Amino acid sequence: MPATVTAIPYGFELAEGRGPFSRNNGPYYRRKLDGRLQTGLSVEECHCNGLGFLHGGMTAAFADSAMAWAVWNTARQASVTMRLSIDYLQPVRIGDWLIAEARVTGVDGDIVYVDAELTRNEKQKIAGVSGVFHLIRKKEKS
């Protein structure tokens, strides 16, 4: 089945500089809208399970990436995920436009707390996500 072409909403730009996992599982798009950080994905067949719905693991990976961007935007440091919790509310289908809107809710030293809401087609909430991230400090050269 050929890829489904979904119109990319206004203001979204291709997310550059992502690691190989995100590049191979995307493409992801990003925009800042009224101070809010949003990551977008056009759901294609390669993102779906055998029932034709967005795979739950893909949903989690997409949310994780969006939340890591929120951490970067706040702390200007790379991070790794310590905990990710997701509540799936509705299925997502091929051709849907998925948005993750992530926001940092707290910082405690090297620990950053983030929440995200995932919506499809800019209106229907499909998941709620929370995560805890650990900031990565550069090693000092000896």
KENUTI-76482 format. One record per residue (C-alpha): residue number from 1; residue in three letters; x, y, z. Coordinates in steps of 0.2 Angstrom, whole numbers. Layout:
  pos  code     px     py     pz
  NUM   Ala      X      Y      Z
...
//
This chain:
  pos  code     px     py     pz
    1   Met      0      0      0
    2   Pro      7     17     -5
    3   Ala     11     30      9
    4   Thr     -4     41     13
    5   Val     -1     60     10
    6   Thr     -8     70     24
    7   Ala     -8     89     22
    8   Ile      5     96     35
    9   Pro     -4    110     45
   10   Tyr      3    128     44
   11   Gly     19    131     54
   12   Phe     26    114     55
   13   Glu     43    111     49
   14   Leu     53     95     47
   15   Ala     62     91     63
   16   Glu     81     91     58
   17   Gly     95     83     68
   18   Arg     86     69     76
   19   Gly     94     52     79
   20   Pro     93     37     68
   21   Phe     77     30     78
   22   Ser     67     45     75
   23   Arg     73     48     57
   24   Asn     68     30     53
   25   Asn     52     30     61
   26   Gly     46     48     56
   27   Pro     47     60     49
   28   Tyr     43     71     63
   29   Tyr     38     89     61
   30   Arg     39    103     74
   31   Arg     31    120     77
   32   Lys     30    133     91
   33   Leu     12    140     92
   34   Asp      9    154    104
   35   Gly     23    148    115
   36   Arg     17    130    115
   37   Leu     29    116    108
   38   Gln     20    104     96
   39   Thr     27     89     87
   40   Gly     18     82     72
   41   Leu     17     65     63
   42   Ser      8     60     47
   43   Val      2     43     51
   44   Glu      7     30     38
   45   Glu      5     12     36
   46   Cys     23      9     42
   47   His     17     16     59
   48   Cys      2      5     61
   49   Asn     -2    -12     68
   50   Gly    -10    -27     60
   51   Leu    -27    -19     63
   52   Gly    -23     -3     54
   53   Phe    -21      8     69
   54   Leu     -6     18     75
   55   His      4      5     85
   56   Gly      5      9    104
   57   Gly     24      8    104
   58   Met     25     20     90
   59   Thr     13     32     99
   60   Ala     24     30    115
   61   Ala     40     33    105
   62   Phe     33     49     96
   63   Ala     27     56    113
   64   Asp     44     52    121
   65   Ser     53     62    107
   66   Ala     41     77    109
   67   Met     43     77    127
   68   Ala     62     76    125
   69   Trp     61     92    114
   70   Ala     52    101    128
   71   Val     66     96    140
   72   Trp     79    103    128
   73   Asn     69    119    125
   74   Thr     69    122    144
   75   Ala     86    116    150
   76   Arg     96    117    134
   77   Gln    103    100    138
   78   Ala    101     82    131
   79   Ser     91     70    142
   80   Val     86     52    143
   81   Thr     69     45    148
   82   Met     68     38    166
   83   Arg     49     35    166
   84   Leu     35     36    153
   85   Ser     17     33    157
   86   Ile      4     34    143
   87   Asp    -15     33    144
   88   Tyr    -22     28    127
   89   Leu    -40     35    124
   90   Gln    -44     32    106
   91   Pro    -37     24     90
   92   Val    -27     33     77
   93   Arg    -29     28     59
   94   Ile    -18     29     43
   95   Gly    -20     47     36
   96   Asp    -22     55     53
   97   Trp    -11     70     58
   98   Leu     -5     67     75
   99   Ile      1     81     87
  100   Ala     10     79    103
  101   Glu     10     95    114
  102   Ala     23     94    128
  103   Arg     26    105    142
  104   Val     39    104    156
  105   Thr     29    104    173
  106   Gly     44    104    185
  107   Val     63    104    186
  108   Asp     73     97    201
  109   Gly     91     97    198
  110   Asp     95     85    184
  111   Ile     77     78    184
  112   Val     64     86    173
  113   Tyr     45     82    174
  114   Val     35     83    158
  115   Asp     17     81    152
  116   Ala     10     79    135
  117   Glu     -7     78    126
  118   Leu     -9     69    110
  119   Thr    -22     74     98
  120   Arg    -27     68     80
  121   Asn    -32     80     66
  122   Glu    -30     95     78
  123   Lys    -45     91     88
  124   Gln    -48     74     96
  125   Lys    -37     69    111
  126   Ile    -31     52    109
  127   Ala    -18     50    123
  128   Gly    -12     58    139
  129   Val      7     56    143
  130   Ser     18     60    158
  131   Gly     37     57    159
  132   Val     52     60    169
  133   Phe     69     64    161
  134   His     87     64    167
  135   Leu     98     78    160
  136   Ile    114     72    153
  137   Arg    129     82    159
  138   Lys    145     82    147
  139   Lys    159     73    155
  140   Glu    174     84    159
  141   Lys    190     80    150
  142   Ser    204     74    161
//
